[in-house]
């Protein structure tokens, strides 16, 4: 059963509670802390992206640089540099936006979205937050002479390779696939397996696909996320942290020595994610700096003034 993990306190009154589950692994892979249901599969959503990028590197994705690896792993905000990067990746591989099968969207980033609308723009596939991953996927298909038009199909050779890679990294391969928001197959994992996979990334030997992804994401947190978004804020605050959000309240990450975590908020709330992750990081030994403390206590506003906080329930992490 899930448990109460995060509380929203307004004017000294506990206004809301977010329930969920979390797991923390030590560097040896042993469970350091397990709260709630950590061995039942969930959909990691975009937290699977680093694992998908490992599969693409193993199967012919040749990035221009580490920034492009991060973009292939991203849930980006659709800011101009993100869009230019996706279009550049496609062009370098002889492809265009027409090959993408992710749904058209407007940028997540408020300013980028407003700029598109101000000039009469409309949703495009390249604006969609998963377009970097999709661009890398069609690049792999082109390199391997695999069908482009059917790369969303779970039976496609690329998706088969991704499933095998995720099983290899996580140690789980028992569950039925779902369909993610971008249309691609989503591989379910338990929180324990998801944390284990992230530990594999950061502890991979230099020059392996695992370490290439981990290093690229940590080097370019803005590229994999965007201005003010969760992963950009956390990785910019905690040196050496690898982390990746997933829709509907999922987060997973690892520190360089293999300490790893994964969490799922039952109601899918994104506001619970950063405070809980910051508290977990402190629990496993990350220095309690002013910046980390600020992330662990998100503001609750009243009339534009801070009147409360969103924070992990202290007893949960003891």
C-alpha positions in Angstrom: 0.0 0.0 0.0 1.2 3.5 -0.7 1.7 5.9 2.2 1.6 9.6 2.9 4.8 11.1 1.5 4.3 14.9 1.0 2.2 17.5 2.8 1.0 20.9 1.8 0.8 23.2 4.7 -1.0 26.6 4.4 -1.0 29.1 7.3 0.0 26.3 9.7 -2.8 24.0 8.5 -2.2 20.7 6.7 -4.3 21.4 3.6 -3.4 18.4 1.3 -1.4 15.2 1.4 0.1 13.3 -1.5 0.5 9.5 -1.1 2.9 7.3 -3.0 5.8 5.0 -2.8 9.6 5.3 -2.9 12.7 3.2 -2.8 16.4 4.0 -2.1 19.2 1.7 -2.9 22.7 1.8 -1.5 25.8 1.6 -3.7 25.8 -2.2 -3.6 22.2 -2.3 -4.9 20.7 -3.3 -1.5 17.5 -1.6 -0.4 18.3 1.2 2.1 14.8 2.4 2.4 11.5 1.2 1.0 8.2 3.0 1.6 4.9 1.8 0.1 4.8 -0.6 -2.8 8.1 -0.7 -4.5 8.0 -4.1 -6.2 4.8 -3.7 -8.2 5.2 -2.3 -11.8 4.3 1.2 -12.6 4.7 3.1 -15.9 7.9 5.1 -15.5 6.9 7.3 -18.5 9.7 9.6 -19.4 11.9 8.3 -16.6 12.6 5.4 -19.1 14.2 7.9 -21.6 17.8 7.4 -20.4 17.3 3.7 -20.8 15.9 4.1 -24.3 18.8 6.3 -25.2 21.2 3.6 -24.1 19.4 1.2 -26.5 19.7 3.7 -29.3 23.4 4.1 -28.8 23.9 0.4 -28.7 22.0 0.2 -32.0 23.6 2.8 -34.3 22.7 6.2 -33.0 25.8 8.4 -33.6 25.3 11.7 -31.9 27.1 14.8 -33.0 28.1 15.5 -29.4 27.1 15.1 -25.7 24.5 17.8 -26.1 22.7 15.7 -28.7 22.7 12.7 -26.4 21.0 14.8 -23.7 18.5 16.1 -26.3 17.6 12.5 -27.3 17.0 11.8 -23.6 15.0 15.0 -23.0 11.5 16.0 -22.0 12.3 19.5 -23.3 10.4 22.7 -22.9 10.3 23.5 -26.6 12.5 26.5 -26.3 14.2 27.7 -29.5 17.5 25.9 -28.8 15.7 22.6 -28.2 13.8 22.9 -31.4 16.9 23.9 -33.4 18.7 20.9 -31.9 15.9 18.5 -33.0 15.8 19.9 -36.5 19.6 19.7 -36.7 19.6 16.1 -35.6 17.1 15.2 -38.3 18.8 17.2 -41.0 22.2 15.7 -40.3 20.7 12.2 -40.8 18.9 13.1 -44.0 15.5 13.3 -42.3 12.8 15.9 -41.7 10.0 16.7 -39.2 7.6 14.7 -41.4 9.3 11.5 -40.3 8.4 12.1 -36.6 5.3 10.2 -35.3 5.0 12.1 -31.9 1.8 14.2 -31.8 1.9 17.9 -32.7 2.0 20.2 -29.7 2.9 23.7 -28.5 6.0 24.3 -26.4 5.8 23.7 -22.7 7.8 26.8 -21.9 5.5 29.7 -21.4 7.6 32.2 -23.3 8.4 29.9 -26.2 4.7 29.0 -26.5 3.7 32.7 -26.4 6.2 33.5 -29.1 4.8 30.8 -31.4 1.2 32.0 -30.9 2.2 35.6 -31.3 3.3 35.0 -34.9 0.3 32.8 -35.7 2.1 29.5 -35.2 0.3 26.3 -34.4 1.3 22.9 -32.9 4.1 21.1 -34.5 5.7 17.7 -33.8 9.1 19.2 -33.2 7.6 21.3 -30.4 6.4 18.2 -28.5 8.6 17.5 -25.4 9.5 14.0 -26.7 10.6 15.1 -30.1 14.3 14.7 -29.3 13.8 11.0 -28.5 11.7 10.5 -31.6 14.3 12.2 -33.8 17.0 10.0 -32.4 14.8 6.9 -33.0 14.2 7.7 -36.7 18.0 8.4 -37.1 18.7 4.9 -35.8 16.1 3.5 -38.2 17.7 5.3 -41.1 21.1 4.0 -40.1 20.0 0.4 -39.7 17.6 0.5 -42.7 14.7 -0.3 -40.5 11.2 1.0 -41.4 10.6 4.6 -40.5 6.9 4.7 -40.7 6.3 2.0 -38.2 8.8 2.8 -35.5 6.0 3.3 -32.9 5.0 -0.4 -33.2 6.1 -2.6 -30.3 7.1 -5.3 -32.8 9.5 -2.9 -34.7 13.1 -4.0 -34.5 14.1 -0.8 -32.6 11.4 -1.2 -30.0 12.4 -4.8 -29.5 16.0 -3.7 -28.9 14.8 -1.1 -26.4 12.8 -3.7 -24.5 15.8 -6.0 -24.3 18.0 -3.1 -23.1 15.6 -2.1 -20.4 15.4 -5.7 -19.2 19.2 -5.8 -19.2 19.6 -2.6 -17.2 16.7 -3.2 -14.7 16.7 -6.9 -14.2 13.0 -7.1 -15.0 11.2 -8.3 -18.1 7.9 -9.7 -16.9 5.4 -7.0 -17.7 2.9 -6.1 -20.5 3.7 -3.0 -22.5 1.6 0.2 -22.4 1.4 3.2 -24.7 3.1 6.4 -23.6 1.7 9.9 -24.2 3.9 10.3 -27.3 2.6 7.1 -28.8 5.6 4.9 -28.2 5.5 1.6 -26.2 6.2 2.1 -22.5 7.9 -0.6 -20.5 6.5 -1.0 -17.0 9.0 -1.5 -14.1 8.9 -1.7 -10.4 10.4 1.3 -8.5 13.2 -1.0 -7.3 14.1 -2.0 -10.9 13.9 1.6 -12.1 16.3 2.7 -9.4 18.6 -0.3 -10.2 18.7 0.8 -13.8 19.7 4.3 -13.0 22.5 3.0 -10.8 23.7 1.0 -13.8 24.0 4.2 -15.8 26.1 6.2 -13.4 28.4 3.3 -12.5 29.0 2.2 -16.1 32.5 2.0 -17.3 33.8 5.0 -19.3 32.9 4.9 -23.0 29.9 2.5 -22.5 26.5 3.6 -23.7 25.3 3.7 -20.1 28.0 6.1 -18.9 27.7 8.2 -22.1 24.0 8.8 -21.3 24.6 9.6 -17.6 27.5 11.9 -18.4 25.6 13.8 -21.1 22.5 14.4 -19.1 24.6 15.6 -16.1 26.6 17.9 -18.3 23.5 19.4 -20.0 20.7 19.5 -17.5 19.0 22.4 -19.4 19.1 20.4 -22.6 17.4 17.4 -21.1 14.7 19.6 -19.4 14.4 23.3 -19.8 14.3 26.6 -18.0 13.0 26.2 -14.5 12.0 22.6 -14.9 12.5 19.9 -12.3 15.6 18.1 -13.7 17.3 21.3 -14.7 16.9 22.7 -11.1 17.9 19.5 -9.3 21.0 18.6 -11.4 22.2 22.2 -11.3 22.0 22.1 -7.5 23.5 18.7 -6.8 26.8 18.0 -8.5 27.0 14.5 -10.0 23.3 13.8 -9.7 21.6 12.0 -12.6 17.8 12.3 -12.6 14.9 12.1 -14.9 11.2 12.9 -14.4 8.3 10.9 -15.7 4.8 12.1 -16.2 2.2 11.6 -13.5 4.5 11.9 -10.5 7.5 9.7 -11.3 11.1 10.5 -10.6 14.3 8.4 -10.6 17.9 9.2 -10.1 21.3 8.2 -9.0 24.5 9.6 -7.5 28.0 8.8 -8.9 28.7 6.0 -6.4 25.5 4.1 -7.3 23.2 5.3 -4.6 19.8 5.5 -6.4 16.2 6.3 -5.9 12.8 6.0 -7.6 9.4 7.4 -6.5 5.8 7.5 -7.7 3.2 9.9 -6.5 -0.2 8.2 -6.6 -2.2 11.2 -7.7 0.3 12.2 -10.4 1.0 15.5 -8.8 4.2 17.2 -10.1 4.3 19.7 -7.2 5.2 16.9 -4.8 8.2 15.7 -6.8 11.0 18.2 -6.2 10.5 18.6 -2.4 10.4 14.8 -2.0 13.5 14.2 -4.2 15.4 16.9 -2.4 14.6 15.3 1.0 15.6 11.9 -0.3 18.9 13.2 -1.5 19.6 14.7 1.9 18.6 11.4 3.5 21.2 9.5 1.6 24.0 12.0 2.4 23.9 15.0 0.0 25.0 18.1 1.9 22.1 20.2 3.1 23.0 23.4 1.3 20.8 26.5 1.2 19.9 25.7 -2.5 18.8 22.1 -1.7 16.9 23.3 1.4 15.0 25.7 -0.9 14.0 22.9 -3.2 12.9 20.8 -0.3 10.4 23.4 0.8 8.4 24.7 -2.2 6.3 27.8 -1.4 2.6 27.9 -0.9 1.4 31.4 -1.8 -1.4 33.6 -0.6 -1.9 36.9 -2.3 1.5 36.5 -3.9 3.2 36.1 -0.5 4.6 32.8 0.9 2.1 31.5 3.5 3.2 27.8 3.7 5.2 25.0 2.2 5.1 21.8 0.2 7.5 19.3 1.9 8.3 15.7 2.5 6.7 14.4 5.7 9.8 14.1 8.0 8.8 10.7 9.6 8.7 9.0 6.2 12.5 9.2 5.5 13.7 8.4 9.0 
